[in-house]
C-alpha cells in the first residue's frame, strides 16, 4: 500500500511568501501544476523532488525569472509582479548553475552586483564588507573568480545572493558538485544564514535537509505531494520497516506478499541459480522476520539473508516520487 498525497496545511495569511494555484507550461509539458504553499518568516525549508519535478521552475517563478501561466506569487502580502524594486531586493537567489563572470575579480563582481541592486555610497561599502566577512571571502577578495575552487565559487554565489540582506534566501542545489569537505563548509554557512532570514533550499542530499531544515516540501510531476515538519515526515517514514530477503524456492515474492502486515514486496534481483532478492515493506508494529523464517521452513526454501532496517526520509522520498510500474 503506497502513501497517499496529503492535504497541504493552511498557514498564516500574513506569510512572507505565498503561492496560490501557480502553474507553468512549456508547450505540451506542464512543469508546475496548480502549486499552492506558503512560507512563514524564520523558516528553513527543504524543497525536494526528482529531476524534472518542477523545483527550479517554481523557484524561477518566485524570483520572476519566469511568469506563471496561472495563479499568483505573493511576497509579503503583495503580488510579486507589482512590488517595488526595494521589495525585490529582499529576495536573494542562488541558481543551480551559479552563473559568474570568471574573468572578474571577486571584488569587481560584488561591486557589479551592488550596482545592479542599486546599493550605493556608504551603504555599498558596509554591504560588501559584511557579506565578505559572512562568506569568508577575505583571502580571495582580489583574485579572479576563474582561479577559485568550486567551493569558493559557491561562496561567491552565496555572497551575491545575500548582498542586499534579503529576508528570503532561495538556494537551488548550492552544494552540487562539491567534495565532502566543501559540502560541509557550505552547509555550515547556510545554517548560519538561516539564523537571520527565511531560507528555501533545494537539494538532492537528504542528509542536508535533516541537518539544516525545519520544514520539508516535496514536489513530484509538478504537484506538491508532502508538506510538513522534517521530524514529523521522518517519523511518518519510520512507520514502516524494510526487510531484505534472499532465498531460493518456488513463489518467494508471492508468498511473502501474502503475509500479515506486508505493505509491498519488490523483487530486486534474480540469480541464475534460482535465488531471488526481494524487498519487503511491512508495518513497524509487527516484527515480520519470524514469520518469514517460518514461511521459508514450511515452503522448503533455502534462506540466504534476512535483514531489517528502519525506513528513513530517503524511503519516504522514494515512496512519494517513484511511479509504480504499469
C-alpha positions in Angstrom: 0.0 0.0 0.0 1.6 3.3 -1.0 1.5 6.6 0.8 -1.3 8.9 -0.4 -0.9 12.5 -1.2 -1.5 14.6 1.9 -3.6 17.7 2.1 -1.5 20.8 2.3 -1.8 22.5 5.7 -3.3 26.0 5.9 -0.8 28.5 7.1 -0.8 32.2 8.2 -2.4 34.7 5.8 0.5 37.0 6.5 3.2 34.7 5.4 6.3 36.1 3.8 5.8 34.1 0.6 2.6 32.6 -0.8 2.0 30.6 -4.0 -1.7 30.3 -4.9 -2.6 27.8 -7.7 0.6 28.5 -9.6 1.1 26.6 -12.9 3.7 26.8 -15.6 3.7 25.1 -19.0 6.3 24.7 -21.7 4.5 23.7 -24.8 2.6 20.5 -24.1 4.5 19.9 -20.9 3.1 21.1 -17.5 6.2 21.7 -15.4 4.3 23.1 -12.4 0.6 22.2 -11.8 -1.5 24.4 -9.6 1.0 24.5 -6.8 0.0 26.3 -3.5 2.1 26.7 -0.4 3.2 29.4 2.0 6.5 30.2 3.7 6.5 31.9 7.1 9.2 34.2 8.4 12.1 32.4 10.1 11.5 29.0 8.4 14.3 27.0 6.8 12.6 24.9 4.2 13.9 22.0 2.2 12.4 21.9 -1.3 12.8 18.4 -2.7 11.9 16.4 -5.8 13.4 14.3 -8.5 15.0 15.8 -11.6 12.3 17.4 -13.8 9.8 17.6 -10.9 9.3 21.4 -11.1 11.7 22.6 -8.3 13.8 25.0 -10.4 10.8 26.2 -12.4 9.0 27.1 -9.1 12.0 28.9 -7.8 12.4 30.9 -11.0 8.7 32.0 -10.8 9.3 33.2 -7.2 12.2 35.2 -8.5 10.3 36.4 -11.6 12.8 34.8 -14.0 9.6 33.2 -15.3 6.0 34.3 -15.2 3.2 31.8 -14.1 0.7 30.8 -16.7 -1.9 30.6 -13.9 -2.1 31.6 -10.3 -0.2 34.2 -8.3 3.0 34.5 -6.3 2.8 36.9 -3.4 5.6 38.4 -1.4 4.7 39.9 2.0 1.1 40.0 1.0 1.5 41.7 -2.4 1.6 40.2 -5.9 5.3 39.9 -6.6 4.8 41.2 -10.1 3.7 44.6 -8.7 6.1 45.1 -5.8 8.8 47.8 -5.9 12.5 47.3 -6.7 13.1 47.9 -3.0 10.9 44.9 -2.1 12.5 42.7 -4.7 15.9 43.4 -3.1 14.5 41.5 -0.1 14.8 38.2 -2.1 18.2 36.6 -2.7 18.7 33.8 -5.2 21.5 31.4 -6.0 20.6 29.5 -9.2 21.7 25.9 -9.7 24.3 26.7 -12.3 25.7 29.7 -10.2 26.4 32.0 -13.2 29.6 34.0 -12.5 31.8 36.2 -14.6 35.0 34.2 -14.4 37.3 37.0 -15.6 36.2 39.4 -12.9 37.9 39.7 -9.5 35.7 38.8 -6.6 35.8 42.5 -5.6 34.7 43.6 -9.0 31.9 41.1 -9.2 30.4 42.1 -5.8 30.7 45.8 -6.8 28.8 44.9 -10.1 26.1 43.1 -8.1 25.8 46.1 -5.7 25.2 48.3 -8.8 22.5 46.0 -10.1 20.8 46.0 -6.7 21.1 49.8 -6.5 23.2 49.8 -3.4 25.4 52.9 -3.4 27.6 55.1 -1.2 28.3 54.2 2.4 25.6 51.5 2.3 27.5 49.8 -0.5 30.8 49.6 1.4 29.1 48.3 4.5 27.1 45.7 2.5 30.2 44.4 0.7 32.3 44.3 3.9 29.6 42.5 5.8 29.0 40.0 3.0 32.7 39.2 2.5 33.1 38.5 6.2 29.9 36.4 6.4 31.0 34.2 3.5 34.7 34.1 4.5 36.0 35.5 1.2 38.7 37.8 2.6 41.6 35.7 1.3 40.3 35.6 -2.3 38.7 39.1 -2.5 41.2 40.4 -5.0 41.6 37.1 -7.0 39.9 36.3 -10.4 36.8 34.2 -9.9 38.1 31.8 -12.6 41.0 30.9 -10.4 38.9 29.9 -7.5 38.0 26.4 -6.4 34.4 25.2 -6.8 33.8 25.7 -3.0 34.9 29.3 -3.2 32.9 30.0 -6.3 29.8 28.8 -4.4 30.7 31.2 -1.6 30.8 34.0 -4.2 27.4 32.9 -5.4 26.1 33.0 -1.9 27.7 36.4 -1.4 25.8 37.9 -4.3 22.6 36.4 -3.1 22.9 37.9 0.4 24.5 41.2 -0.5 21.2 43.2 -0.1 20.5 41.4 3.2 17.4 39.7 1.9 14.5 38.5 4.1 14.1 35.4 1.8 17.0 33.5 0.5 16.4 30.9 -2.2 19.2 28.4 -2.9 19.0 25.9 -5.8 21.4 23.0 -5.3 24.0 25.1 -3.5 26.3 22.1 -2.8 26.1 20.4 -6.1 29.5 19.2 -7.4 31.3 19.9 -4.2 33.6 17.4 -2.4 32.6 16.3 1.1 34.7 18.9 2.9 33.4 21.8 0.7 29.9 20.5 1.1 30.2 20.6 4.9 31.6 24.1 4.8 28.8 25.4 2.6 26.2 23.6 4.8 27.5 25.3 7.9 27.4 28.6 6.1 23.7 28.0 5.1 22.9 27.1 8.7 24.4 30.4 9.9 22.5 32.3 7.2 19.2 30.7 8.3 19.5 32.2 11.7 18.7 35.7 10.4 16.5 35.1 7.4 14.0 32.7 5.8 15.7 30.1 3.6 14.3 27.9 0.9 16.8 25.2 0.0 16.6 22.8 -3.0 19.0 19.8 -2.7 19.3 16.1 -3.7 21.3 15.4 -0.5 18.6 14.3 2.0 21.1 14.4 5.0 21.5 18.1 4.4 17.7 18.5 4.8 17.6 16.7 8.1 20.6 18.6 9.4 19.6 22.0 8.2 15.9 22.4 7.6 12.9 22.8 9.9 10.2 22.1 7.2 10.1 20.0 4.1 8.2 20.4 0.8 8.3 17.5 -1.7 7.2 18.1 -5.3 6.7 15.4 -7.9 5.5 15.8 -11.5 4.7 19.5 -10.8 2.5 18.7 -7.8 3.2 19.2 -4.0 2.9 15.7 -2.5 4.2 16.4 1.1 4.4 19.4 3.3 5.4 19.3 7.0 8.0 19.5 9.7 11.1 17.4 8.9 10.9 15.4 12.1 7.2 14.6 11.5 7.8 13.4 8.0 10.8 11.3 9.2 8.5 9.8 11.8 6.0 9.1 9.1 8.6 7.3 7.1 9.7 5.3 10.1 6.2 3.9 10.5 7.3 1.0 8.2 10.3 -1.2 8.1 12.1 -2.7 5.1 13.3 -6.3 5.1 15.8 -7.6 2.6 15.2 -11.3 1.8 17.5 -13.5 -0.3 16.1 -17.0 -0.8 15.7 -19.8 -3.3 12.4 -21.7 -3.7 9.1 -21.5 -5.5 7.0 -18.4 -5.5 9.1 -16.4 -2.9 7.7 -12.9 -3.7 4.1 -14.0 -4.0 4.2 -16.0 -0.7 5.8 -13.1 1.1 3.2 -10.6 -0.1 0.5 -12.7 1.5 2.0 -12.4 5.0 0.1 -10.3 7.5 1.4 -6.7 7.9 3.1 -6.7 4.5 2.5 -3.5 2.5 4.5 -4.2 -0.6 7.1 -6.7 -2.0 9.5 -5.8 -4.7 11.8 -8.3 -6.4 15.1 -6.5 -7.0 17.4 -9.3 -8.3 17.3 -12.8 -9.6 20.3 -15.1 -9.6 20.9 -17.7 -12.3 20.8 -20.5 -9.7 17.2 -19.8 -8.6 18.0 -17.4 -5.8 15.9 -14.2 -5.7 16.4 -11.0 -3.7 13.2 -9.2 -2.6 12.5 -6.2 -0.5 9.5 -6.4 1.8 8.0 -3.2 3.2 5.9 -4.0 6.4 4.3 -2.4 9.4 6.8 -1.5 12.0 4.4 -2.5 14.8 4.9 -6.2 14.0 8.3 -7.9 13.6 7.8 -9.9 10.5 11.1 -11.7 10.5 10.0 -14.8 12.5 7.0 -15.1 10.1 9.4 -15.0 7.1 11.7 -17.6 8.7 8.7 -19.9 9.5 7.4 -19.5 5.9 10.8 -20.4 4.5 10.9 -23.5 6.6 7.3 -24.5 5.7 7.9 -24.0 2.0 11.3 -25.7 1.9 13.2 -22.5 0.8 16.9 -22.0 1.4 17.2 -18.7 3.2 20.5 -16.9 2.5 19.7 -13.5 4.0 17.1 -11.8 6.3 18.0 -8.2 7.1 15.7 -5.5 8.5 16.2 -1.7 8.7 14.0 1.1 9.8 12.9 3.3 7.0 14.1 6.9 6.6 13.4 10.2 4.9 15.0 8.7 1.8 12.4 5.9 1.8 9.6 8.5 2.2 11.0 10.5 -0.7 11.1 7.4 -2.9 7.6 6.4 -1.9 6.2 9.7 -3.0 8.3 10.2 -6.2 8.9 6.8 -7.8 6.0 5.8 -10.0 4.7 2.3 -9.6 5.3 0.1 -12.8 2.3 -0.2 -15.0 
